[in-house]
Amino acid sequence: MPLMRMIAVICIPVKAYLPVILLRFQLDVSINYVFHHQILRENIK
């Protein structure tokens, strides 16, 4: 029983924060993508 309780205590916050972490990661990736494309375009000119 205590083990199940510990698992629940660990899993609930992780489940709550997972979308936030994924969203943040997606934002970082898209910002990097746009940034690199701007640099590439500047270099091509």
Helices and strands as residue ranges (DSSP letters): H 2-44
